[in-house]
């Protein structure tokens, strides 16, 4: 089985991203991780960065007869390997949640008032409310990967159906977290913002909508119905690591710009590289979703806003009923 073109491009973009990022950190002798102010957050940030690099190494390279090669054949996975990836993903999720909470606690930014939200404008500063909102999505990542690992392998359909509703339940408390809209960054006039930045915010908006209904709700429902084992597949490993990287680096890169460790142009370049890599990785995961169910999730979101659990349950039950009526197993 030959390497897919998008896989190679994805890995090259990821390697380029981290090469430029690490070169900037080394150039400044990792000073930002040693300062007394915000030290707990800095230590968590460095730990998270190292953990990501370990994950990317494990997802793309493995040792076999004292040589290294890219793995795209998805070899037979042993139970030890499965448990290792599960432990890795859970740790990554916990670190992500702790990282955002520590940022909210140590950097209050109560005085910051932006015309919109976001991290791409050079003059923008992440607010405390944005950090708290981000903690919800970090927690959502942890819940989703727990669901994918819990339903992997030989599990019953009823168990998976119950698990997907449980995995969707965090949306019941979404209103308890601050809410910001990507559209404010390109709809609200900010003379200091460039056309390129507004375009990138628009792309991020579309990426979020696509992620929520195809790679979150759509993927979860599809796995609940098909029982597909995703967490150990190479394509999913790259997608999951890049998703978590994008979540954290959006804030980290802005910090580097603020502290003059990186120029604004370099930050925007890295954002575009990371967006390309994560998009390519996402396309490889789409083969595991029921496209029509994801579209249903998108449509129902506009019809019944903020009803994610009810929408997911409705889609799941309707699909089960239709398949049962046709005489197919579900």
Backbone bond lengths (Angstrom), bond angles and torsions (degrees), N, CA, C in turn:
res aa  C-N    CA-C-N  psi(-1)  N-CA   C-N-CA  omega(-1)  CA-C   N-CA-C  phi
1 X - - - 1.472 - - 1.536 109.20 -
2 X 1.344 115.75 119.99 1.452 119.50 -176.52 1.528 110.85 -82.32
3 X 1.310 113.47 157.02 1.464 118.63 178.58 1.515 110.30 -67.25
4 X 1.296 115.87 132.91 1.463 121.50 176.37 1.521 108.77 -69.61
5 X 1.351 116.53 141.90 1.468 120.96 -177.63 1.524 111.25 -56.48
6 X 1.343 116.88 -42.81 1.461 120.22 -178.48 1.527 111.44 -65.30
7 X 1.353 116.67 -30.44 1.461 119.91 177.75 1.524 110.82 -64.47
8 X 1.324 115.48 -46.70 1.461 119.52 179.92 1.514 111.97 -63.12
9 X 1.343 116.26 -42.84 1.468 120.63 178.41 1.521 110.76 -63.57
10 X 1.323 115.86 -40.68 1.466 120.99 179.29 1.524 111.17 -60.94
11 X 1.319 116.76 -45.13 1.465 120.75 -179.32 1.525 110.93 -67.52
12 X 1.328 116.84 -40.08 1.468 119.90 178.86 1.528 110.95 -63.61
13 X 1.338 116.71 -42.40 1.468 120.76 178.48 1.529 110.82 -64.22
14 X 1.326 116.19 -41.57 1.464 120.39 178.87 1.518 111.04 -63.94
15 X 1.337 115.65 -43.92 1.462 120.11 179.12 1.526 110.93 -63.24
16 X 1.332 116.26 -41.00 1.470 120.56 178.35 1.520 110.55 -63.13
17 X 1.331 116.29 -43.87 1.462 120.82 -179.88 1.527 110.99 -56.97
18 X 1.325 116.74 -52.67 1.462 119.62 -176.39 1.524 112.00 -71.95
19 X 1.325 117.78 -29.90 1.466 120.20 177.54 1.524 110.59 -63.33
20 X 1.337 116.31 -46.39 1.474 120.07 179.20 1.520 110.34 -67.37
21 X 1.328 116.88 -43.83 1.465 121.06 -178.93 1.527 111.17 -61.15
22 X 1.311 117.40 -49.27 1.466 120.89 -178.13 1.519 111.49 -66.60
23 X 1.327 117.06 -33.93 1.470 119.40 178.36 1.525 110.72 -64.11
24 X 1.338 117.04 -37.05 1.471 120.54 177.69 1.532 110.85 -68.64
25 X 1.330 117.10 -39.41 1.461 120.51 179.61 1.524 111.00 -67.53
26 X 1.323 116.27 -43.02 1.475 120.37 179.53 1.522 110.27 -67.35
27 X 1.320 116.48 -37.27 1.464 120.91 178.90 1.523 111.46 -57.08
28 X 1.324 115.88 -34.86 1.469 121.16 179.45 1.533 111.73 -102.07
29 X 1.328 116.00 17.89 1.467 123.37 172.17 1.527 113.16 56.43
30 X 1.327 115.82 33.11 1.470 121.72 176.46 1.534 112.17 55.07
31 X 1.330 116.52 30.42 1.468 121.23 -175.12 1.530 111.77 -60.02
32 X 1.319 116.47 -36.97 1.465 118.84 -174.62 1.522 112.73 -64.58
33 X 1.337 117.46 -18.84 1.455 120.20 179.50 1.531 113.15 -89.83
34 X 1.312 116.74 -3.48 1.471 120.01 -175.95 1.526 113.54 -113.81
35 X 1.325 117.72 -4.00 1.458 119.87 -178.59 1.523 111.22 -71.20
36 X 1.329 116.06 149.18 1.452 121.51 -176.18 1.523 111.81 -70.00
37 X 1.335 116.82 -38.83 1.466 120.24 -178.63 1.536 109.18 -70.52
38 X 1.309 116.32 125.16 1.457 120.75 -179.63 1.513 113.33 69.22
39 X 1.317 116.90 33.17 1.473 120.04 -173.31 1.520 112.38 -64.94
40 X 1.334 117.93 -40.82 1.473 119.45 -179.24 1.521 111.00 -61.66
41 X 1.323 115.66 -41.49 1.460 119.36 178.15 1.524 110.70 -65.66
42 X 1.337 116.36 -39.24 1.466 120.68 179.83 1.522 111.05 -63.72
43 X 1.322 117.04 -42.41 1.469 121.27 179.79 1.526 110.02 -64.87
44 X 1.341 116.43 -42.85 1.459 120.23 176.98 1.532 110.76 -63.16
45 X 1.341 116.05 -39.05 1.458 120.27 179.49 1.516 112.49 -63.91
46 X 1.323 116.27 -43.65 1.460 120.48 178.48 1.527 110.56 -65.73
47 X 1.329 116.50 -40.97 1.466 120.86 177.92 1.524 110.51 -61.79
48 X 1.333 116.15 -42.05 1.464 121.10 179.91 1.528 110.72 -64.03
49 X 1.322 116.71 -42.98 1.466 121.61 179.53 1.528 110.81 -61.35
50 X 1.320 116.65 -46.62 1.466 120.83 178.91 1.524 110.46 -63.15
51 X 1.340 116.45 -40.19 1.469 120.93 -179.10 1.525 110.84 -64.88
52 X 1.334 116.94 -37.99 1.459 121.09 176.30 1.524 110.93 -62.75
53 X 1.321 116.52 -45.69 1.464 120.91 -179.45 1.523 111.31 -62.12
54 X 1.325 116.27 -38.72 1.471 120.66 176.16 1.530 109.58 -62.40
55 X 1.322 115.83 -42.00 1.457 120.35 -179.82 1.519 112.86 -63.74
56 X 1.340 116.55 -43.55 1.457 119.67 179.03 1.527 111.20 -65.92
57 X 1.306 116.28 -37.58 1.463 119.34 176.22 1.519 110.20 -62.55
58 X 1.318 116.79 -45.71 1.458 120.60 -179.05 1.518 112.92 -66.94
59 X 1.347 116.79 -29.44 1.467 120.01 -177.37 1.522 112.66 -79.64
60 X 1.301 117.84 -25.12 1.466 120.27 -173.63 1.527 114.28 -113.24
61 X 1.317 117.22 -20.92 1.465 119.69 -174.80 1.514 109.66 -134.53
62 X 1.315 117.94 141.75 1.452 120.32 173.05 1.522 109.33 -145.08
63 X 1.312 116.58 159.65 1.457 121.81 -176.27 1.519 110.25 -91.67
64 X 1.314 116.11 128.25 1.462 121.69 177.87 1.520 108.93 -146.34
65 X 1.290 116.09 118.06 1.471 123.52 -177.87 1.519 111.17 50.36
66 X 1.359 113.91 45.02 1.463 122.16 176.46 1.529 113.70 63.30
67 X 1.323 117.78 21.00 1.463 121.04 175.30 1.513 108.06 -129.86
68 X 1.327 116.00 163.29 1.460 121.03 -177.43 1.521 109.42 -122.55
69 X 1.318 116.18 138.74 1.454 120.41 176.75 1.525 109.51 -150.42
70 X 1.324 114.94 158.34 1.456 120.06 177.46 1.521 109.15 -68.47
71 X 1.311 116.55 139.65 1.464 118.77 178.79 1.523 109.66 -104.64
72 X 1.316 116.31 111.54 1.444 121.48 174.67 1.524 110.47 -127.08
73 X 1.326 116.64 8.82 1.450 120.15 179.49 1.524 111.02 -96.48
74 X 1.343 116.11 -4.57 1.467 120.43 -178.17 1.522 110.54 45.60
75 X 1.364 117.15 71.01 1.458 120.80 -177.39 1.521 111.87 -62.19
76 X 1.312 116.03 166.27 1.454 120.68 178.72 1.523 109.30 -56.94
77 X 1.313 115.93 127.81 1.460 121.39 -174.87 1.526 109.83 -93.13
78 X 1.312 116.50 126.58 1.454 120.49 176.81 1.524 109.33 -82.61
79 X 1.316 116.54 164.74 1.459 120.51 179.35 1.518 110.88 -63.02
80 X 1.332 116.84 -36.45 1.470 119.70 178.43 1.523 110.96 -62.81
81 X 1.354 116.66 -41.57 1.457 119.77 178.10 1.533 110.79 -65.26
82 X 1.332 115.31 -40.07 1.467 119.25 179.23 1.525 110.93 -62.14
83 X 1.327 116.57 -46.16 1.466 120.43 179.70 1.523 111.22 -66.95
84 X 1.335 116.87 -32.66 1.464 120.16 178.70 1.519 110.85 -64.75
85 X 1.362 116.72 -44.34 1.455 119.42 178.20 1.523 111.26 -67.42
86 X 1.312 117.08 -35.84 1.459 119.97 177.71 1.528 110.33 -62.99
87 X 1.324 116.27 -46.56 1.466 120.36 179.00 1.527 110.29 -62.71
88 X 1.333 115.92 -39.61 1.465 119.72 179.27 1.526 110.81 -62.64
89 X 1.330 117.17 -48.72 1.464 121.25 -176.60 1.528 112.15 -64.52
90 X 1.322 116.23 -40.65 1.461 119.66 178.99 1.528 110.24 -64.31
91 X 1.330 116.26 -42.75 1.466 120.33 177.79 1.515 111.13 -62.76
92 X 1.336 116.70 -42.41 1.464 121.20 178.73 1.529 110.63 -60.70
93 X 1.332 116.03 -43.27 1.458 120.18 179.42 1.515 112.88 -64.59
94 X 1.333 116.44 -43.31 1.465 120.98 179.50 1.526 110.36 -64.74
95 X 1.334 116.90 -43.05 1.471 120.68 178.11 1.524 110.84 -61.11
96 X 1.338 116.61 -39.26 1.462 120.17 179.55 1.516 112.14 -63.65
97 X 1.327 116.71 -42.78 1.473 120.86 178.58 1.525 110.36 -65.09
98 X 1.333 116.65 -47.08 1.464 120.62 -179.68 1.521 111.61 -62.60
99 X 1.323 116.37 -35.29 1.462 120.78 -179.16 1.525 110.96 -63.90
100 X 1.317 117.38 -44.74 1.465 120.02 -179.09 1.533 111.48 -71.20
101 X 1.318 116.79 -37.62 1.467 119.78 179.28 1.523 110.35 -66.58
102 X 1.340 116.69 -40.95 1.470 119.90 179.13 1.527 110.68 -65.59
103 X 1.337 117.08 -35.40 1.464 120.42 177.11 1.517 110.67 -64.93
104 X 1.334 116.26 -43.28 1.468 120.26 179.83 1.524 111.35 -64.97
105 X 1.331 117.03 -35.34 1.465 121.42 -177.78 1.519 112.77 -78.25
106 X 1.326 117.49 -37.97 1.469 120.83 -173.77 1.523 113.11 -92.20
107 X 1.329 118.00 -24.85 1.464 121.04 179.42 1.525 107.96 -122.44
108 X 1.309 116.32 87.62 1.462 120.78 -173.69 1.529 112.43 -65.26
109 X 1.347 116.17 -43.98 1.463 121.63 -179.71 1.526 111.63 52.56
110 X 1.327 116.19 37.54 1.461 120.27 -177.85 1.527 112.16 -65.18
111 X 1.333 116.57 -26.12 1.463 120.63 -176.65 1.522 112.48 -82.71
112 X 1.333 117.21 -11.55 1.466 121.33 -175.35 1.515 110.57 -75.77
113 X 1.332 116.45 129.93 1.456 121.64 176.02 1.524 108.37 -135.86
114 X 1.324 116.28 108.72 1.459 121.89 179.84 1.520 110.46 -99.70
115 X 1.325 115.87 153.81 1.461 119.86 176.32 1.524 110.49 -69.49
116 X 1.335 116.15 -23.77 1.463 122.00 174.93 1.529 106.49 -146.67
117 X 1.326 116.99 -158.66 1.449 119.61 177.41 1.523 108.48 -123.23
118 X 1.314 117.18 169.35 1.448 119.57 178.45 1.508 112.46 125.83
119 X 1.334 115.36 172.49 1.464 119.97 -171.30 1.522 113.33 -127.48
120 X 1.316 119.04 5.44 1.460 120.44 -174.22 1.523 113.29 -86.08
121 X 1.323 117.94 -28.21 1.466 120.61 178.32 1.522 109.79 -73.59
122 X 1.324 115.48 137.43 1.464 120.33 -178.44 1.520 111.61 -63.77
123 X 1.320 117.44 -31.27 1.457 120.75 -176.83 1.525 112.65 -86.85
124 X 1.338 117.73 -8.98 1.463 120.76 -176.59 1.525 111.50 -78.98
125 X 1.316 115.64 150.76 1.468 122.38 175.44 1.520 108.05 -133.00
126 X 1.314 116.00 132.38 1.464 120.25 -178.37 1.527 109.62 -63.65
127 X 1.311 116.67 131.73 1.454 121.07 179.76 1.523 110.92 -89.19
128 X 1.311 114.69 166.04 1.468 120.09 178.14 1.527 110.71 -61.38
129 X 1.316 116.74 -38.47 1.465 120.28 -179.50 1.519 111.68 -66.56
130 X 1.337 116.82 -35.10 1.461 119.77 176.87 1.526 110.79 -65.86
131 X 1.326 116.74 -37.67 1.468 120.52 177.84 1.521 110.69 -64.63
132 X 1.326 116.01 -42.11 1.464 119.92 179.38 1.531 110.93 -66.11
133 X 1.329 116.45 -39.79 1.460 119.82 176.83 1.525 110.45 -62.01
134 X 1.319 115.68 -40.57 1.465 120.57 -178.73 1.526 110.85 -64.33
135 X 1.335 117.62 -31.79 1.459 120.22 179.41 1.523 111.44 -62.45
136 X 1.340 116.78 -31.48 1.469 120.05 177.55 1.522 110.22 -63.27
137 X 1.324 116.41 -45.64 1.462 119.70 -177.60 1.524 112.14 -71.33
138 X 1.315 116.83 -30.93 1.462 119.05 173.65 1.527 109.79 -65.24
139 X 1.330 115.80 -41.67 1.458 119.47 176.65 1.518 111.36 -64.20
140 X 1.331 116.94 -35.90 1.452 122.03 178.13 1.529 110.56 -63.83
141 X 1.322 116.85 -39.60 1.464 120.63 175.67 1.521 110.98 -58.99
142 X 1.318 115.79 -44.90 1.464 120.53 -179.28 1.527 110.59 -62.74
143 X 1.332 116.70 -43.65 1.463 120.69 -179.52 1.531 110.64 -64.13
144 X 1.337 117.09 -42.62 1.464 119.17 -178.70 1.523 112.05 -64.24
145 X 1.308 117.14 -43.82 1.468 118.30 -177.68 1.527 110.69 -70.47
146 X 1.331 117.70 -30.61 1.466 120.24 173.11 1.524 110.13 -63.31
147 X 1.332 116.26 -41.60 1.465 120.83 177.88 1.524 110.98 -62.30
148 X 1.327 117.57 -45.78 1.462 121.34 -177.30 1.525 111.59 -64.70
149 X 1.326 116.41 -37.64 1.466 119.43 177.49 1.527 111.07 -73.20
150 X 1.330 116.63 -38.55 1.465 120.56 -177.06 1.524 112.06 -67.85
151 X 1.344 117.05 -27.96 1.463 120.31 -177.71 1.519 112.61 -100.52
152 X 1.336 117.70 2.54 1.462 120.97 179.89 1.530 110.00 -74.07
153 X 1.329 115.43 151.40 1.455 118.76 177.15 1.524 111.95 85.37
154 X 1.305 115.83 -154.15 1.465 122.25 -175.28 1.529 110.25 -86.93
155 X 1.340 115.97 90.34 1.466 121.54 179.34 1.521 109.05 -123.40
156 X 1.318 116.83 153.00 1.462 121.02 -178.80 1.528 110.92 -77.47
157 X 1.323 115.58 154.00 1.462 120.89 -179.44 1.522 111.19 -62.82
158 X 1.310 117.72 -42.43 1.465 121.51 -179.52 1.519 111.15 -61.71
159 X 1.314 116.21 -39.86 1.473 121.14 177.76 1.529 110.18 -62.45
160 X 1.341 116.58 -43.89 1.469 120.18 -178.49 1.527 110.93 -67.36
161 X 1.335 117.32 -36.81 1.467 119.77 179.27 1.526 111.34 -65.36
162 X 1.319 115.67 -40.89 1.470 119.38 177.49 1.529 110.53 -67.08
163 X 1.335 115.20 -37.97 1.467 120.21 -177.98 1.528 111.96 -66.21
164 X 1.340 117.62 -37.64 1.464 119.12 -178.07 1.521 111.06 -69.41
165 X 1.319 117.64 -34.22 1.471 120.04 176.37 1.524 110.40 -68.03
166 X 1.324 115.63 -37.64 1.459 119.56 176.92 1.524 110.64 -66.49
167 X 1.338 116.66 -38.66 1.464 120.70 179.66 1.524 112.11 -68.40
168 X 1.335 116.90 -23.51 1.465 121.24 179.27 1.530 111.77 -87.89
169 X 1.312 117.39 -16.16 1.470 122.36 -173.56 1.533 114.98 -59.36
170 X 1.354 120.97 -27.33 1.475 117.77 177.36 1.527 113.98 -56.79
171 X 1.338 117.71 -23.81 1.463 119.82 178.76 1.525 112.49 -65.97
172 X 1.332 116.95 -15.01 1.464 120.19 177.12 1.523 111.48 -66.95
173 X 1.334 116.69 -24.42 1.471 120.62 -178.87 1.530 111.58 -108.53
174 X 1.330 117.43 13.43 1.471 120.12 -178.58 1.516 111.62 -58.30
175 X 1.332 118.10 -37.82 1.462 121.61 -177.04 1.524 112.89 -67.22
176 X 1.321 117.15 -14.40 1.467 120.63 178.78 1.530 111.85 -79.98
177 X 1.320 116.74 -9.81 1.456 122.14 177.77 1.526 109.21 -105.53
178 X 1.326 117.11 153.46 1.467 119.32 177.05 1.523 111.16 -58.23
179 X 1.321 116.54 151.14 1.461 122.01 -179.37 1.525 109.62 -125.74
180 X 1.328 115.22 125.68 1.461 121.39 175.76 1.524 108.27 -124.15
181 X 1.321 115.99 152.69 1.457 120.47 -177.23 1.523 110.00 -115.51
182 X 1.351 116.74 129.74 1.456 121.12 177.28 1.530 110.45 -57.58
183 X 1.329 116.18 -35.56 1.466 120.15 -174.78 1.526 112.48 -61.93
184 X 1.332 117.63 -24.72 1.468 119.74 178.87 1.525 111.26 -62.49
185 X 1.337 116.42 -27.09 1.457 120.25 -177.00 1.530 113.25 -74.64
186 X 1.325 117.90 -18.41 1.464 118.83 176.67 1.523 112.87 -120.83
187 X 1.318 117.86 -10.12 1.466 120.68 176.53 1.522 112.11 -92.58
188 X 1.337 115.99 -35.42 1.462 119.94 178.00 1.525 109.39 -83.33
189 X 1.303 116.12 128.24 1.454 120.85 -176.20 1.532 110.80 -71.24
190 X 1.336 115.86 122.25 1.460 121.97 174.77 1.521 106.35 -130.72
191 X 1.326 116.24 106.75 1.458 121.25 -174.17 1.521 112.29 -62.41
192 X 1.338 116.41 -22.37 1.467 118.80 -178.82 1.528 112.12 -84.56
193 X 1.319 117.08 -8.20 1.456 121.05 -179.31 1.525 109.86 -92.02
194 X 1.332 117.32 142.23 1.454 121.97 -178.48 1.525 111.05 -90.76
195 X 1.340 115.48 164.94 1.453 120.55 177.48 1.523 111.66 -63.47
196 X 1.342 116.94 -36.34 1.457 121.12 179.43 1.523 111.01 -63.41
197 X 1.318 116.19 -43.80 1.464 120.45 -179.45 1.522 110.63 -63.89
198 X 1.344 116.14 -42.62 1.465 119.19 178.75 1.531 110.89 -63.20
199 X 1.339 116.26 -36.95 1.466 120.26 177.21 1.521 110.93 -64.69
200 X 1.332 117.05 -42.61 1.463 120.57 179.37 1.526 111.16 -64.02
201 X 1.316 116.58 -37.29 1.468 119.75 176.54 1.535 110.63 -64.49
202 X 1.326 116.52 -38.10 1.461 120.27 178.82 1.537 110.25 -65.18
203 X 1.335 115.63 -41.63 1.467 120.44 177.19 1.529 110.18 -62.60
204 X 1.332 116.47 -42.02 1.466 120.21 178.29 1.530 111.21 -62.36
205 X 1.319 116.96 -35.82 1.466 121.24 177.12 1.522 110.23 -60.98
206 X 1.330 116.06 -48.55 1.463 120.17 -179.60 1.529 110.58 -65.84
207 X 1.320 116.63 -36.87 1.461 120.30 177.39 1.522 110.76 -62.69
208 X 1.322 116.56 -40.50 1.462 119.95 -179.57 1.521 111.19 -64.98
209 X 1.350 116.68 -46.35 1.468 120.24 179.48 1.521 110.02 -60.49
210 X 1.326 116.61 -43.27 1.462 121.43 178.84 1.523 110.31 -63.33
211 X 1.327 115.97 -44.81 1.466 120.43 179.86 1.524 110.89 -60.19
212 X 1.325 117.01 -47.45 1.463 120.55 -173.81 1.526 112.29 -62.62
213 X 1.327 117.49 -41.93 1.462 119.14 -171.80 1.524 114.25 -99.40
214 X 1.323 117.95 -16.82 1.458 119.54 179.06 1.527 111.66 -108.50
215 X 1.324 116.89 -41.57 1.464 120.19 -173.81 1.526 113.36 -103.29
216 X 1.334 116.55 -2.48 1.462 120.53 174.00 1.533 108.71 -115.15
217 X 1.317 117.08 -80.07 1.467 119.72 -179.57 1.528 111.56 -62.11
218 X 1.327 116.31 -47.73 1.459 120.08 -178.04 1.519 112.86 -62.01
219 X 1.316 116.58 -44.36 1.458 120.84 179.89 1.521 111.00 -67.28
220 X 1.326 116.85 -43.20 1.468 120.34 -179.84 1.531 111.64 -62.12
221 X 1.334 116.76 -45.56 1.466 120.34 179.25 1.526 110.18 -63.60
222 X 1.322 116.95 -42.27 1.465 121.11 -179.13 1.519 111.42 -62.58
223 X 1.329 116.79 -42.41 1.468 120.66 178.78 1.526 109.95 -66.59
224 X 1.336 116.62 -38.74 1.470 120.23 178.76 1.514 111.27 -62.30
225 X 1.329 117.24 -33.18 1.462 121.17 -178.70 1.523 113.18 -86.15
226 X 1.333 116.35 -36.79 1.463 119.91 -174.64 1.522 113.52 -95.02
227 X 1.343 116.74 -25.09 1.461 120.10 -176.56 1.512 112.78 72.18
228 X 1.338 116.92 21.35 1.461 119.95 -177.18 1.533 111.33 -66.95
229 X 1.315 115.83 139.10 1.467 122.73 -179.39 1.523 108.95 -92.16
230 X 1.325 116.72 100.87 1.465 121.38 -175.73 1.528 116.26 -95.33
231 X 1.335 120.12 -40.82 1.466 121.27 -164.27 1.522 116.48 -55.78
232 X 1.340 118.63 -23.64 1.468 119.57 -177.39 1.521 113.18 -100.51
233 X 1.335 117.74 -0.84 1.454 119.97 179.61 1.526 110.85 -76.38
234 X 1.311 116.52 138.90 1.464 121.45 -176.53 1.526 111.83 -58.27
235 X 1.340 116.66 -43.51 1.462 120.14 -179.13 1.523 111.19 -60.42
236 X 1.332 116.45 -41.94 1.460 119.47 179.38 1.524 110.58 -69.44
237 X 1.331 117.20 -38.18 1.460 119.89 -179.88 1.527 110.47 -56.69
238 X 1.329 117.00 -45.88 1.461 120.61 -179.85 1.526 110.91 -65.40
239 X 1.331 116.10 -43.47 1.464 119.40 179.05 1.522 111.07 -60.20
240 X 1.329 116.75 -46.91 1.461 120.16 -174.96 1.529 111.67 -66.16
241 X 1.307 116.58 -40.97 1.460 120.49 179.30 1.528 110.94 -66.70
242 X 1.319 117.17 -39.84 1.464 120.02 179.74 1.523 111.40 -70.16
243 X 1.330 116.99 -35.65 1.467 119.77 176.24 1.523 110.26 -60.59
244 X 1.326 117.06 -47.68 1.462 121.02 179.40 1.531 111.51 -67.16
245 X 1.320 116.87 -35.20 1.461 120.23 176.74 1.520 110.39 -63.01
246 X 1.328 116.71 -46.23 1.465 120.85 -179.00 1.524 111.33 -61.58
247 X 1.338 117.00 -38.41 1.458 120.84 -179.86 1.530 111.68 -59.60
248 X 1.309 115.76 -44.73 1.464 120.26 -174.00 1.529 111.96 -84.88
249 X 1.329 116.65 -40.54 1.462 120.15 -174.52 1.518 112.54 -67.55
250 X 1.331 117.09 -23.72 1.458 119.67 176.93 1.525 110.81 -56.27
251 X 1.328 116.83 -38.15 1.463 121.98 -179.87 1.527 111.31 -87.46
252 X 1.325 115.80 -39.04 1.459 120.17 -176.08 1.529 111.39 -64.93
253 X 1.334 117.25 -41.36 1.462 120.11 -179.36 1.527 111.28 -64.88
254 X 1.327 116.79 -36.47 1.464 119.13 177.15 1.524 110.96 -64.16
255 X 1.342 115.85 -38.27 1.463 119.92 177.52 1.525 110.82 -61.39
256 X 1.320 116.66 -40.67 1.471 120.38 179.15 1.527 111.09 -63.46
257 X 1.339 116.84 -38.08 1.462 120.92 177.90 1.523 110.32 -67.22
258 X 1.332 116.51 -44.03 1.459 121.41 -179.16 1.532 111.57 -60.33
259 X 1.329 116.03 -37.42 1.465 120.20 -178.21 1.525 112.33 -90.90
260 X 1.321 116.00 8.42 1.463 122.96 176.55 1.530 112.95 61.70
261 X 1.324 116.07 30.32 1.464 120.46 172.58 1.522 110.42 -88.26
262 X 1.338 115.75 -13.37 1.461 121.34 -176.92 1.519 108.70 -151.72
263 X 1.311 116.81 142.52 1.449 121.05 178.12 1.522 111.99 -79.40
264 X 1.337 116.39 158.54 1.456 121.44 179.98 1.532 111.02 -60.45
265 X 1.328 117.04 -40.34 1.467 120.58 -178.96 1.524 111.20 -64.03
266 X 1.335 116.47 -38.46 1.467 120.45 178.24 1.528 110.29 -66.58
267 X 1.328 116.16 -40.85 1.459 120.45 179.05 1.530 111.21 -61.19
268 X 1.329 116.70 -45.24 1.465 120.07 179.62 1.528 111.00 -65.87
269 X 1.332 116.77 -36.63 1.460 120.60 176.61 1.526 110.78 -61.86
270 X 1.321 116.94 -45.91 1.460 120.84 179.35 1.527 111.52 -65.66
271 X 1.325 116.94 -35.87 1.463 120.03 177.14 1.530 110.20 -62.33
272 X 1.327 117.10 -42.85 1.463 120.53 -179.99 1.524 111.21 -66.66
273 X 1.327 116.91 -39.65 1.469 120.94 178.48 1.521 110.32 -63.77
274 X 1.335 115.91 -43.96 1.462 120.37 -179.47 1.527 111.49 -67.75
275 X 1.326 117.42 -38.62 1.459 121.27 177.68 1.527 110.62 -63.48
276 X 1.325 116.90 -39.48 1.464 120.79 178.72 1.522 110.62 -66.02
277 X 1.332 116.17 -46.91 1.466 120.20 -178.97 1.523 111.55 -61.81
278 X 1.334 116.55 -45.41 1.469 119.68 -178.18 1.520 111.44 -67.71
279 X 1.339 117.59 -34.00 1.465 120.87 178.00 1.523 111.02 -66.91
280 X 1.328 117.27 -44.29 1.466 121.53 178.21 1.524 110.98 -61.78
281 X 1.331 115.84 -41.70 1.467 119.84 179.31 1.520 111.01 -65.82
282 X 1.337 116.64 -37.16 1.467 120.44 -179.80 1.522 111.33 -64.54
283 X 1.328 117.55 -39.41 1.458 121.12 -179.72 1.528 111.84 -60.09
284 X 1.332 116.48 -31.59 1.464 120.47 -178.75 1.530 111.58 -72.57
285 X 1.332 116.03 -22.82 1.466 120.29 -179.71 1.529 111.32 -86.60
286 X 1.328 116.80 -20.48 1.458 121.09 -175.40 1.523 113.12 -62.40
287 X 1.323 117.71 -21.00 1.463 120.17 -179.81 1.530 111.78 -65.39
288 X 1.338 116.86 -13.49 1.464 120.81 -177.47 1.523 113.09 -99.29
289 X 1.328 117.66 3.83 1.462 118.97 -177.95 1.530 111.10 -107.81
290 X 1.325 115.57 154.99 1.460 121.39 169.57 1.525 106.86 -86.14
291 X 1.335 116.00 107.43 1.453 121.27 -172.12 1.527 111.48 -59.45
292 X 1.332 116.72 -41.32 1.464 120.66 -176.74 1.531 111.26 -64.14
293 X 1.336 116.43 -34.32 1.463 119.36 179.37 1.527 110.93 -71.14
294 X 1.320 116.34 -35.34 1.466 120.05 176.99 1.526 110.42 -66.21
295 X 1.332 116.04 -39.63 1.467 119.49 176.59 1.523 110.78 -63.88
296 X 1.324 116.14 -38.20 1.470 120.34 176.80 1.525 110.78 -61.28
297 X 1.322 115.74 -41.38 1.465 120.42 178.29 1.524 110.75 -61.40
298 X 1.341 116.12 -42.25 1.459 121.11 179.75 1.527 111.09 -64.22
299 X 1.329 116.86 -46.55 1.461 121.23 -178.77 1.527 110.75 -65.06
300 X 1.319 116.73 -44.10 1.462 120.08 -178.37 1.521 111.70 -67.32
301 X 1.322 116.70 -25.91 1.461 120.15 177.19 1.523 110.54 -64.25
302 X 1.337 116.99 -37.09 1.467 120.51 178.47 1.525 111.24 -77.19
303 X 1.328 116.62 -30.21 1.468 120.28 -179.80 1.518 112.11 -79.62
304 X 1.329 116.05 -40.08 1.469 121.32 -177.82 1.525 108.58 -131.03
305 X 1.299 114.97 82.22 1.461 120.50 -175.61 1.529 111.30 -68.92
306 X 1.341 114.70 146.22 1.469 122.70 177.76 1.532 112.25 61.52
307 X 1.318 116.38 28.58 1.470 121.20 178.35 1.538 109.31 -123.59
308 X 1.317 115.98 48.17 1.469 120.98 -172.25 1.523 112.45 -61.67
309 X 1.318 117.36 -41.80 1.467 120.19 -178.47 1.525 110.03 -67.24
310 X 1.334 117.01 -46.06 1.459 121.02 179.58 1.527 110.98 -63.75
311 X 1.339 116.97 -42.01 1.463 120.74 179.01 1.524 111.31 -62.50
312 X 1.332 116.25 -44.24 1.463 120.80 -180.00 1.517 110.92 -63.25
313 X 1.315 116.99 -44.09 1.461 120.99 179.89 1.527 110.93 -63.97
314 X 1.333 116.56 -40.09 1.462 120.87 179.58 1.529 111.15 -63.54
315 X 1.323 116.65 -46.85 1.464 121.21 179.80 1.526 110.48 -61.82
316 X 1.317 115.72 -43.69 1.461 120.77 -179.07 1.531 110.80 -61.97
317 X 1.322 117.27 -48.56 1.462 121.23 -177.07 1.528 111.93 -67.64
318 X 1.344 116.69 -38.65 1.460 119.83 178.57 1.528 111.33 -64.28
319 X 1.328 115.94 -41.73 1.464 119.74 179.65 1.537 110.69 -65.19
320 X 1.323 116.34 -42.58 1.466 120.49 178.78 1.526 110.18 -62.33
321 X 1.334 115.94 -42.55 1.468 120.34 -179.19 1.527 111.33 -65.42
322 X 1.341 117.20 -42.38 1.466 121.02 179.99 1.523 111.49 -64.25
323 X 1.340 115.92 -45.17 1.457 119.71 -179.72 1.534 111.41 -66.44
324 X 1.308 116.50 -36.90 1.472 120.43 179.46 1.529 109.76 -68.28
325 X 1.323 116.97 -38.66 1.471 121.22 178.59 1.533 111.04 -63.72
326 X 1.357 115.50 -35.73 1.459 120.29 179.24 1.522 112.57 -77.90
327 X 1.329 115.62 -7.15 1.458 119.68 179.64 1.505 114.16 85.35
328 X 1.363 117.32 10.21 1.462 121.25 179.21 1.509 109.99 -88.62
329 X 1.323 115.97 153.89 1.464 120.17 173.58 1.513 108.31 -80.35
330 X 1.332 115.68 149.37 1.475 119.35 -178.51 1.499 109.63 -116.02
